[in-house]
Amino acid sequence: MIGESALYTILAISLYLLGAICDEIEKPIMKKILYPTDFSDAAENAFLFALQIADHLGASIITLHAFDRPDISDFNLPGVLREVYDSIDLEEFENYEDEIPVLRDIASDNGFYHVPMVHVLEEGAPVSAILRTANKNKADLIVMGATGAGMMEALFFGTISGKVMEEAHCPVIVVPVDAQFDGVIDHIAVATNLTPEDVRLIEAVRKFRDILGSHLHVVHIDTSAAGDGAALLANFFQPWSGDKKMSAHCIKGKDINETLEQFVKEKDIDLLALLSQRRSWFDELFEQNRAKEMSYQNSTPLLVYQLESLNGKNH
């Protein structure tokens, strides 16, 4: 017999799907992709991924290089040093100008010469510059590289990609430097804890899946002693049971991250979708943000949605 919580979840799913049908007519899929770059190997790997996504979606790419000048407002610099400081802008511009043909060559060499690109140079700390540019240009998606972080760095400072995942108003794809892909996104997985918020995540990823033609895997890691995860997932997945390009997987495991990573490898998942949400530093000390944690140790690109953006609250 279905419990009260399961009935509530099914009702929430049904109401959300009804609203999603109406929204589908009104909202275009992603048309502007922001690609931040520091010209590293990780960034170049992400660029190839961004080109493939843009090609599938018919989207344009905004490339962004951010540079941060030191704050010298409290110093009275001599004239020569002032000239050197003022020349930083010009030097950054010239460096970026030299890299633009390289980006165009990468696009052409991989058959994406037709993807429209606009190049932006922005002063400021990387995270703030990325978020500011995304908001200003109404980006629908951010695609960026990640090299990961050490445990202490991740705990106390995070990474640029980790901060962007939490703060962005739009979905973020984080591509690890050692990510390997064959040019086709065949399989997308969504990790779920069977919550009403995950319904919104799955529907958002379904729209993305429909454009790419991928198979969508909904995976739940059951860490409970009762072992009732499979039954709960079956009830949760019922509204999508008729979708032939979706499947549900319940896997028993003690460690969610390890079990999820093993599933990703076994199923050759090209993109793993997760839900992220903004947390205070106190919250993160006691309850890790799984999207950020996975980005540090996973070699599969992540597609991260923010809970606030799914609720229609842009930052």
KAKALIN-V448620 format. One record per helix or strand of 3 or more residues. SS is the DSSP state (A for helix, B for strand). FROM is the first residue (numbers start at 1). TO is the last residue. If there is no record, write none. Layout:
SS&FROM&TO + SS&FROM&TO
This chain:
A&4&26 + B&32&36 + A&41&57 + B&60&67 + A&79&86 + A&88&109 + B&117&123 + A&126&136 + B&141&146 + A&151&156 + A&160&167 + B&171&176 + B&187&191 + A&196&212 + B&215&222 + A&229&240 + B&246&252 + A&256&266 + B&271&276 + A&281&286 + A&290&297 + B&302&306 + A&307&310
